[in-house]
Amino acid sequence: MNIQEIAKTVAKTDRELIIKSVAENTKYNANFSQHKGDAINIMYSLWHKYFPTHKQDINCSSCRNAVVKFWNTMCEEWAKPKPKKNVKKTK
């Protein structure tokens, strides 16, 4: 599966939650140089919901960074403008 396919499979309510958590974590990380606990917990719970076979340990700093990077990438993918469909104008 590639990033575009994964981006399409995430439910809209989960997307909103992820976008909010990523923004909150990014802001917190800029101020305190560490991840925000609530945001990380949400990102991990959604990670395990969508990827149950790819376990990530919340106590492992490399795992935390990987999960955060993945959700950041997903947020960038969702933020991309969608291509417009070619619609013929009728006269």
C-alpha positions as CSV (number, residue, x, y, z in Angstrom):
1,M,0.0,0.0,0.0
2,N,1.3,3.5,-0.8
3,I,0.6,6.8,1.1
4,Q,-2.3,7.8,-1.2
5,E,-4.1,4.5,-0.7
6,I,-3.7,4.6,3.1
7,A,-4.9,8.2,3.2
8,K,-8.1,7.2,1.5
9,T,-8.8,4.4,4.0
10,V,-8.7,6.6,7.1
11,A,-12.2,7.5,8.3
12,K,-13.1,11.2,8.2
13,T,-13.7,11.5,11.9
14,D,-10.3,9.9,12.5
15,R,-8.7,12.3,10.1
16,E,-10.0,15.3,12.0
17,L,-8.7,13.8,15.2
18,I,-5.3,13.0,13.7
19,I,-4.9,16.5,12.2
20,K,-5.8,18.1,15.5
21,S,-3.4,15.8,17.4
22,V,-0.5,16.4,15.0
23,A,-1.0,20.2,15.2
24,E,-1.2,20.1,19.0
25,N,1.9,17.9,19.2
26,T,3.9,20.0,16.7
27,K,3.1,23.2,18.7
28,Y,4.0,21.5,22.0
29,N,7.2,20.0,20.6
30,A,8.3,23.4,19.3
31,N,8.0,24.9,22.8
32,F,9.2,22.1,25.0
33,S,11.2,19.7,22.7
34,Q,9.1,16.7,23.6
35,H,5.9,15.1,22.5
36,K,2.6,15.9,24.1
37,G,1.2,12.9,26.0
38,D,-2.4,13.2,25.0
39,A,-1.6,13.7,21.3
40,I,0.8,10.8,21.3
41,N,-1.8,8.5,22.9
42,I,-4.3,9.4,20.2
43,M,-1.8,8.9,17.4
44,Y,-0.8,5.5,18.9
45,S,-4.4,4.3,19.3
46,L,-5.2,5.2,15.7
47,W,-1.9,3.6,14.5
48,H,-2.9,0.3,16.2
49,K,-6.4,0.6,14.8
50,Y,-5.2,0.9,11.2
51,F,-2.1,-1.2,11.5
52,P,-2.7,-3.9,14.1
53,T,0.1,-6.1,12.7
54,H,2.8,-3.4,12.9
55,K,3.2,-2.9,16.7
56,Q,4.9,0.2,17.9
57,D,6.0,0.7,21.5
58,I,5.1,4.0,23.1
59,N,8.2,3.8,25.4
60,C,10.6,3.6,22.4
61,S,11.7,7.0,21.2
62,S,12.4,5.8,17.7
63,C,8.9,4.2,17.5
64,R,7.3,7.5,18.8
65,N,9.2,9.4,16.1
66,A,8.2,7.0,13.4
67,V,4.5,7.2,14.4
68,V,4.6,11.0,14.6
69,K,6.4,11.2,11.2
70,F,3.9,8.9,9.6
71,W,0.9,10.9,10.8
72,N,2.6,14.2,9.8
73,T,3.0,12.7,6.3
74,M,-0.7,11.7,6.2
75,C,-1.7,15.2,7.2
76,E,0.4,16.6,4.4
77,E,-1.3,14.2,2.0
78,W,-4.8,15.2,3.1
79,A,-3.9,18.9,2.8
80,K,-2.9,18.5,-0.9
81,P,-5.5,20.0,-3.2
82,K,-7.6,17.4,-4.9
83,P,-7.6,17.4,-8.7
84,K,-10.7,18.8,-10.3
85,K,-12.8,16.5,-12.4
86,N,-13.1,17.5,-16.1
87,V,-16.7,18.6,-16.5
88,K,-18.1,19.5,-19.9
89,K,-20.1,22.6,-19.9
90,T,-23.4,22.4,-21.8
91,K,-24.6,25.2,-23.9
